[in-house]
Amino acid sequence: MTPDGERIIELERILQSQGFGSRKMCRKLVATGAFAIDGVVRDNPRESIDPHGLHFTLDGEPWEYREHVYVLLNKPAGFECSTSPTHHEGVHSLLPLPLAVRGVQPAGRLDQDTTGMLLLSDDGPFLHAMMSPRRHVPKRYIATTKHPVTNEMLQALRDGVLLRDETELLAATDVMSPSSHEIALTITQGKYHQVKRMVAAAGNRVEGLVRTAIGGLPMGTLAEGEWRYLDPDELLSLPYEVPATGQR
């Protein structure tokens, strides 16, 4: 650190921290002139700078230094939320390689046939906060059903239904029917296949499921298969306080 408390890091370590490969690989990238700041090539891998707020280019592509990353992905069907997928392609294949290399993980999982909002990060406390049952993070879904939706089904979801292997009723909030074969609902428990099982217990069957919001953060207009970084204001709508030193 500098005398006034600024943190300084070698260029090769900056690239390594951002997922551009091993330290040896990043040293080579800098030494061969691939790294530039404000259009000026910096080819000394051991040069140390304060990375806070750093914008740079690597082989001409712009990047921003981020101590941790918080990513929103609109997950398509046919992708597994796993780093070791077994039957389908993993969601990490939808992200730039540096994000996967630096170890982003989904904050909870969606079934391969479920689409919609998925948060990913390399911030362990953030992932824990999003997935902890004690936090009761609300998640909003729209289920397309096989049979027409009735008022009795909606009321059953509001009052609570008993699922197999559960001892207490599970209830949804904000339950409504946008169309004759759709149910929009919010859950806070995060049980295995919960929405599908709750709809089945209410007397219907889920044919399609999309997650549209987590906490106070809606998915917005992001197209299927696309991703983007969350901005600081959006992080405020989630039940997690990002450390002041975290770069987003």
Salt bridges, closest charged atoms under 4 A:
GLU10 OE1 - ARG13 NE 3.81
GLU10 OE1 - ARG23 NH2 3.07
GLU12 OE2 - ARG23 NE 2.49
GLU12 OE1 - ARG27 NE 3.14
GLU12 OE1 - ARG46 NE 3.37
GLU47 OE2 - ARG42 NH2 2.59
GLU64 OE1 - HIS55 NE2 3.72
GLU64 OE1 - ARG66 NH2 3.29
GLU67 OE1 - ARG7 NH1 3.85
GLU80 OE2 - HIS88 ND1 3.55
ASP111 OD2 - HIS193 NE2 3.22
ASP111 OD2 - LYS196 NZ 3.06
ASP113 OD1 - LYS196 NZ 3.05
ASP122 OD1 - HIS68 ND1 3.38
ASP122 OD2 - ARG102 NE 2.77
GLU166 OE1 - LYS191 NZ 3.68
GLU207 OE2 - ARG205 NE 3.52
GLU234 OE2 - ARG228 NH2 2.69
